[in-house]
Amino acid sequence: MQLDLTTTAVAQQPADGVAGWAADLVDTMGGPGAGLAIALENLFPPLPSEVILPLTGFAAGQGVLSLASALFWTTLGSVVGAVALYWIGVLFGRDRMHALWRKLPLVKSSDLVRTEEWFARHGTKAVFLGRMVPIFRSLISVPAGVERMPLPLFVLLTTLGSLIWNSVLVMAGYWLGDRWDVVETYVGVLSKAVLGVVAVAVAAYVAVRLRGRGRTDRHRRAS
C-alpha cells in the first residue's frame, strides 16, 4: 500500500521543505528511505530528526511501512551516520586535535588533557546518553573517534541510545496521527534549551579565562 505522504501527511509543511523531502523518501523507498534520511541527519545536524522520525511513525500508522521496519531502518541509519562521524574523528586524530587546540585563544593544553581524561572515565555514558540529546547526538561521535573508543562498544552504545530516541519520536508520530508535527514543537524547545545552556557555559568559560589572564598580566607588571 502506497500513500502520497507529501500531500496527506505534511499538510502544515511546505512540499519542498525538509518534511516534504523526508516524506518523498519514505513514500518512495519505505523503511530504507527513512534510514537514509536519518543517516543524513546524523551527518548534517541541521536536518531535524524531530521532523523525520515522527513523520516516519505517521507513515507506519498509515500502512506505508510497518512499525518494526520504521524502528529498524531509522536505528540502522542512526548507527551508519554515527559510525561515519566516528571515523572522521579517528582520521582527524589526537595529534591534530592537540595541534589545533594550541592555536585556539583562551585555552590551554591542560584543558584538552582534562577533557580526554573525563572522556576516558565517562565516555560510555556520554555516547549512550548523548544519542538522546538534540545537537549532541551527532557531535558526540567525533570525540569518540578521536579518543579511539573501541568500535564494537561505540556501535553497541549508539544502537541502544538511538533505539530509545528513535522509538520515542517514531511512536509519538504513530500515535498522534495527522498531528505528528506537534512533536517538532516540543523537541525544538528542548534543542533551543540545550543550545542556550551551551552558550551560557561557553560565555562563562571565556569570562573566567579572560579574568584569569588579566590577573596574570597584572602580577607580571607588578613584579
C-alpha positions as CSV (number, residue, x, y, z in Angstrom):
1,M,0.0,0.0,0.0
2,Q,1.4,3.3,-1.0
3,L,0.4,6.7,0.1
4,D,1.4,10.2,-1.1
5,L,2.8,11.5,2.2
6,T,3.9,14.7,0.7
7,T,0.3,15.8,0.2
8,T,-1.5,14.0,3.0
9,A,1.0,13.8,5.9
10,V,2.6,17.2,5.5
11,A,-0.4,19.5,5.4
12,Q,1.4,22.0,7.5
13,Q,4.8,21.8,5.9
14,P,6.0,23.1,2.5
15,A,6.2,20.4,-0.1
16,D,9.8,21.4,-0.9
17,G,10.9,21.6,2.8
18,V,12.6,19.0,4.9
19,A,9.3,17.3,5.7
20,G,8.4,17.1,2.0
21,W,11.8,15.7,1.2
22,A,11.6,13.1,4.0
23,A,8.0,12.2,3.0
24,D,9.1,11.6,-0.6
25,L,11.9,9.3,0.6
26,V,9.7,7.3,2.9
27,D,6.9,7.1,0.3
28,T,9.3,6.0,-2.5
29,M,11.7,3.7,-0.5
30,G,9.8,2.8,2.6
31,G,12.0,1.9,5.6
32,P,15.3,2.3,3.7
33,G,14.2,5.8,2.8
34,A,13.6,6.6,6.4
35,G,17.0,5.1,7.3
36,L,18.8,7.2,4.6
37,A,17.1,10.4,5.9
38,I,18.2,9.7,9.5
39,A,21.8,8.8,8.4
40,L,22.0,12.1,6.6
41,E,20.5,13.8,9.7
42,N,23.4,12.5,11.8
43,L,25.9,13.8,9.3
44,F,24.2,17.2,8.9
45,P,22.6,18.1,12.2
46,P,20.5,20.9,10.8
47,L,18.3,18.2,9.3
48,P,15.8,17.7,12.1
49,S,15.2,14.2,13.5
50,E,12.1,15.8,15.2
51,V,10.5,16.1,11.8
52,I,11.8,12.9,10.1
53,L,11.1,10.4,12.9
54,P,7.5,11.4,13.8
55,L,6.7,11.6,10.0
56,T,8.0,8.1,9.7
57,G,5.8,7.0,12.6
58,F,2.8,8.6,10.9
59,A,3.7,6.7,7.7
60,A,3.8,3.5,9.7
61,G,0.3,4.3,11.1
62,Q,-1.0,4.7,7.6
63,G,0.5,1.4,6.4
64,V,3.2,2.8,4.2
65,L,5.7,0.6,6.2
66,S,5.5,-1.5,9.3
67,L,6.3,-0.1,12.7
68,A,9.1,-2.7,13.1
69,S,10.5,-1.6,9.8
70,A,10.4,2.1,10.8
71,L,12.3,1.4,14.0
72,F,14.8,-0.9,12.4
73,W,15.7,1.3,9.5
74,T,15.8,4.6,11.4
75,T,18.1,3.0,14.1
76,L,20.3,1.5,11.4
77,G,20.5,4.9,9.7
78,S,21.5,6.5,13.1
79,V,24.3,3.9,13.5
80,V,25.6,4.3,10.0
81,G,25.7,8.1,10.3
82,A,27.3,7.9,13.7
83,V,30.0,5.5,12.6
84,A,30.8,7.8,9.6
85,L,31.4,10.6,12.1
86,Y,33.4,8.3,14.4
87,W,35.8,7.5,11.5
88,I,36.2,11.3,10.8
89,G,37.3,11.6,14.5
90,V,39.7,8.6,14.0
91,L,41.2,10.1,10.8
92,F,41.5,13.6,12.4
93,G,43.4,12.0,15.3
94,R,44.6,13.1,18.7
95,D,47.8,14.8,17.4
96,R,45.9,17.0,15.0
97,M,43.4,17.8,17.7
98,H,46.2,18.9,20.1
99,A,47.8,21.0,17.3
100,L,44.5,22.7,16.5
101,W,43.8,23.2,20.2
102,R,47.1,25.0,20.8
103,K,46.2,27.6,18.1
104,L,42.9,28.5,19.8
105,P,42.7,31.5,22.1
106,L,41.8,31.3,25.8
107,V,42.6,27.6,26.1
108,K,45.4,25.6,27.4
109,S,46.8,22.2,26.5
110,S,45.9,21.1,30.0
111,D,42.2,21.8,29.3
112,L,42.2,19.3,26.5
113,V,44.1,16.7,28.6
114,R,41.5,17.1,31.3
115,T,38.7,16.7,28.7
116,E,40.4,13.5,27.4
117,E,40.6,12.2,31.0
118,W,36.9,13.0,31.5
119,F,36.0,11.1,28.3
120,A,38.1,8.1,29.4
121,R,36.1,8.0,32.6
122,H,32.6,8.9,31.3
123,G,32.8,8.2,27.6
124,T,30.4,5.3,27.6
125,K,27.7,7.3,29.4
126,A,28.4,10.3,27.1
127,V,27.9,8.3,23.9
128,F,24.8,6.5,25.2
129,L,23.0,9.5,26.7
130,G,24.3,11.8,24.0
131,R,22.3,9.9,21.4
132,M,19.2,11.2,23.2
133,V,20.2,14.9,23.3
134,P,19.5,17.1,20.4
135,I,22.6,18.5,18.6
136,F,25.0,16.4,20.7
137,R,23.5,13.2,19.3
138,S,25.6,13.8,16.2
139,L,28.6,15.7,17.7
140,I,29.4,13.0,20.4
141,S,30.6,10.6,17.7
142,V,33.6,12.7,16.7
143,P,35.4,12.7,20.2
144,A,34.6,9.0,20.5
145,G,36.6,8.5,17.3
146,V,39.4,10.9,18.3
147,E,39.7,9.0,21.6
148,R,39.6,5.7,19.8
149,M,36.7,4.2,21.8
150,P,36.5,0.5,20.8
151,L,34.3,0.4,17.8
152,P,32.1,-2.5,18.9
153,L,31.4,-0.7,22.2
154,F,30.7,2.5,20.3
155,V,28.3,0.7,17.9
156,L,26.5,-1.0,20.9
157,L,26.0,2.2,22.8
158,T,25.0,4.1,19.7
159,T,22.5,1.4,18.8
160,L,20.9,1.3,22.2
161,G,20.8,5.1,22.6
162,S,19.5,5.6,19.1
163,L,16.8,2.9,19.5
164,I,15.4,4.7,22.6
165,W,15.4,8.2,21.0
166,N,14.0,6.9,17.7
167,S,11.4,4.8,19.4
168,V,10.0,7.8,21.4
169,L,9.7,10.0,18.3
170,V,8.5,7.4,15.9
171,M,5.9,6.1,18.4
172,A,4.8,9.7,19.0
173,G,4.2,10.2,15.3
174,Y,2.4,6.8,15.1
175,W,0.0,7.7,18.0
176,L,-0.5,11.3,17.1
177,G,-1.5,10.5,13.5
178,D,-2.0,13.6,11.4
179,R,-0.9,15.7,14.4
180,W,2.6,14.2,14.2
181,D,4.1,17.7,13.7
182,V,3.3,18.6,17.3
183,V,6.5,16.6,18.2
184,E,8.7,19.1,16.3
185,T,7.4,21.9,18.6
186,Y,8.3,20.2,21.8
187,V,11.7,18.8,20.7
188,G,12.5,22.2,19.1
189,V,12.1,23.8,22.5
190,L,14.4,21.2,24.0
191,S,17.0,21.8,21.3
192,K,16.9,25.6,22.0
193,A,17.3,24.9,25.7
194,V,20.3,22.8,25.1
195,L,21.9,25.4,22.8
196,G,21.1,28.1,25.5
197,V,22.9,26.1,28.2
198,V,25.9,25.5,25.9
199,A,26.0,29.2,25.1
200,V,25.9,30.2,28.8
201,A,28.6,27.7,29.6
202,V,30.9,28.9,26.8
203,A,30.3,32.5,27.8
204,A,31.2,31.7,31.5
205,Y,34.3,29.8,30.4
206,V,35.5,32.7,28.3
207,A,34.8,35.2,31.1
208,V,36.8,33.1,33.6
209,R,39.7,32.8,31.1
210,L,39.8,36.5,30.4
211,R,39.6,37.3,34.2
212,G,42.4,34.8,34.9
213,R,44.5,36.2,32.1
214,G,44.0,39.8,33.4
215,R,45.2,38.8,36.8
216,T,48.3,37.1,35.4
217,D,49.1,40.2,33.4
218,R,48.8,42.4,36.5
219,H,51.0,40.1,38.5
220,R,53.6,40.2,35.8
221,R,53.6,44.1,35.6
222,A,53.7,44.3,39.4
223,S,56.8,42.1,39.5
